């Protein structure tokens, strides 16, 4: 493990900007631009944007690009969002068709300004995508909707193949990095997803000051809630106003956590410094369902 006091990124986190080019990358970029869409790839400063866009995949962010929460790890803009764009669900659906995707990932900002926190808009978007893209598999990375079961149920009833909700960090650090979300609320969201028979997925970041024991305890909490797919990545500070990185975790340690998670019972664990929630997401549909009864 390497402390974050070093100014330069460690070797394993350096990505060449030259990788962010190519025909597929430009195609995705142009479709997103032409249809006035938002992606977490750009809004969240994802380090894998080059690899994913060159592969013709993207994670669409619905309900605008302004979040009502101000979590200390997140690069998405905080403020007062615009009203939902009623044409967005159809534009997302058509864009996915144009890109020729076989698997799509949808996420959103938190919309605490809306009565239903945006849940009905989520359901509308999933249904529009399914209508236009037959045979497509869909992953949704949802906010907590304040833990309201009735709102989470709206997404569940739209039947995406995976519903992911990120725990983000260990219990002790949750109040430090998440503004409104609560550790136990997130576990309850994951438990409701799992009970529905849909693959439940979650992710955390390392390098915020957590201990190994806390990470292993978090794995146990997720498994007890019915989570079958887990992602683990390195926290990267979006700007100087965000929480500083406490530690650069070595790839060997990430591999150790991957093995620990698999031994504990996860169907799949993606664990690497550059892993983000939707990285290799197309693999998680099959892996998350292995050995899992669906209702």
Number of C-alpha atoms within 10 A of each C-alpha: 11 12 11 17 11 10 6 9 11 13 8 13 16 11 13 8 8 8 13 16 13 13 12 18 21 15 16 22 16 12 17 20 11 11 13 11 18 21 22 22 20 16 15 15 16 20 18 18 20 21 16 21 22 21 15 20 26 27 25 22 22 23 24 19 21 18 20 16 20 18 20 16 22 21 20 19 16 16 12 13 19 11 11 14 11 12 9 21 21 18 19 26 20 19 21 26 16 13 16 13 16 16 19 20 25 24 22 23 23 24 23 16 14 12 8 17 19 21 21 15 20 24 21 17 24 22 20 18 23 17 14 16 19 10 10 18 18 21 25 25 21 20 22 24 21 18 19 14 14 12 19 24 17 17 23 20 11 16 20 21 22 28 24 28 23 22 27 23 26 24 18 11 15 17 15 14 18 19 12 13 19 17 19 13 16 23 24 19 26 29 18 20 26 21 14 15 18 23 28 29 31 24 24 22 24 25 22 23 13 17 12 12 10 15 20 16 14 18 24 16 16 25 21 13 20 21 26 26 27 28 23 26 22 24 26 25 16 17 11 7 10 16 18 18 18 16 19 23 22 17 18 13 15 19 17 11 21 21 15 15 24 15 10 13 15 23 20 23 25 24 26 22 25 20 21 23 24 25 21 12 19 18 11 24 21 13 17 23 20 13 8 14 8 11 7
